[in-house]
Amino acid sequence: MGVVRREGAPRDSFHLGIQAEAVRRGRTIARRERVELLVHGEDDAIRERDSYGDDPMPPRDAPR
């Protein structure tokens, strides 16, 4: 099962049948709200991380 939850929220935003659906929904929200997306595995370890906001530490090869 996939779950979408905003950081600091007391409850989940969405429960979806497949994790891929939850990642898609979370990515859409993260882009719209310009925040970071964290994808956790079943063991709660971070599997994937994408930032859609103002990144305080952009990659060295990023245009300035």
MIMI-903855 format. One record per residue: residue in three letters; x, y, z of N, C-alpha, C in turn. Coordinates in steps of 0.2 Angstrom, whole numbers. Example, Ala and Ser with C-alpha at 12.3 -4.5 7.8 and 13.67 -1.06 7.14 Angstrom:
% MIMI-903855
  aa n_east n_north  n_up ca_east ca_north ca_up c_east c_north  c_up
 ALA     66     -28    39      62      -22    39     66     -16    39
 SER     64     -11    35      68       -5    36     64       0    39
END
This chain:
% MIMI-903855
  aa n_east n_north  n_up ca_east ca_north ca_up c_east c_north  c_up
 MET      4      -6     0       0        0     0      4       6     0
 GLY      2      11    -4       6       18    -4      2      23     0
 VAL      6      27     4       3       32     8      7      39     6
 VAL      3      44     6       5       51     5      4      55    11
 ARG      9      58    14       9       62    20     13      68    20
 ARG     11      73    22      15       79    22     19      79    28
 GLU     25      82    28      29       82    34     25      86    40
 GLY     25      83    46      22       86    51     15      85    52
 ALA     12      82    47       4       82    47      3      76    52
 PRO     -3      77    56      -5       71    61     -8      65    57
 ARG    -10      66    51     -13       61    48    -11      60    40
 ASP    -12      54    37     -10       53    30    -15      57    26
 SER    -12      60    20     -16       63    15    -20      59    11
 PHE    -17      53     9     -20       48     4    -17      41     6
 HIS    -21      36     5     -20       29     5    -21      27    -2
 LEU    -16      24    -5     -17       21   -12    -15      14   -12
 GLY    -18      10   -17     -17        3   -17    -10       1   -19
 ILE     -6       5   -23       1        3   -26      5       9   -24
 GLN     11       8   -22      16       13   -20     18      17   -26
 ALA     18      15   -32      19       19   -38     14      24   -39
 GLU      8      23   -37       2       28   -37      3      33   -32
 ALA      6      31   -26       7       36   -21     13      40   -23
 VAL     18      38   -26      24       42   -28     22      47   -33
 ARG     18      45   -38      15       49   -43     11      55   -40
 ARG      7      53   -35       3       58   -32      7      63   -28
 GLY     12      60   -24      16       64   -20     21      69   -24
 ARG     23      66   -30      27       70   -34     23      76   -37
 THR     17      75   -39      13       81   -41     12      86   -36
 ILE     11      84   -30      10       88   -24     16      92   -23
 ALA     22      88   -23      29       92   -21     30      97   -26
 ARG     29      95   -33      30      100   -38     26     107   -37
 ARG     20     106   -36      15      111   -35     17     115   -29
 GLU     19     112   -23      20      116   -17     27     118   -16
 ARG     32     116   -21      39      117   -21     42     115   -15
 VAL     41     108   -13      44      105    -7     48      99    -9
 GLU     51      96    -5      55       90    -6     51      84    -5
 LEU     52      79   -10      48       72   -10     53      67    -7
 LEU     51      63    -2      54       58     1     50      52     0
 VAL     53      46    -3      50       40    -4     53      35     0
 HIS     49      32     5      51       27    10     50      20     8
 GLY     54      16     9      53        9     8     49       5    13
 GLU     47      -1    13      43       -4    18     47      -4    25
 ASP     54      -4    25      58       -4    31     58       3    33
 ASP     55       8    30      55       15    32     61      19    30
 ALA     66      16    27      72       19    25     70      23    18
 ILE     74      29    17      72       33    12     75      30     6
 ARG     71      28     1      73       25    -6     75      30   -11
 GLU     71      36   -11      72       41   -16     70      48   -13
 ARG     74      53   -16      73       60   -13     73      64   -19
 ASP     68      69   -20      69       74   -25     66      81   -22
 SER     70      86   -24      68       93   -21     65      97   -27
 TYR     60     100   -26      56      104   -31     56     111   -29
 GLY     59     113   -23      59      120   -21     66     123   -22
 ASP     67     128   -18      74      131   -18     78     127   -14
 ASP     83     124   -17      88      119   -14     93     123   -11
 PRO     94     123    -5     100      126    -1    107     124    -3
 MET    107     118    -6     113      115    -8    113     111   -15
 PRO    112     116   -20     111      113   -27    118     109   -29
 PRO    117     105   -34     123      101   -37    128     106   -39
 ARG    135     105   -39     140      109   -41    140     111   -48
 ASP    137     107   -52     137      108   -59    130     112   -61
 ALA    126     114   -56     120      117   -58    121     124   -60
 PRO    118     127   -65     119      134   -67    117     139   -61
 ARG    121     144   -61     119      149   -55    116     155   -58
END
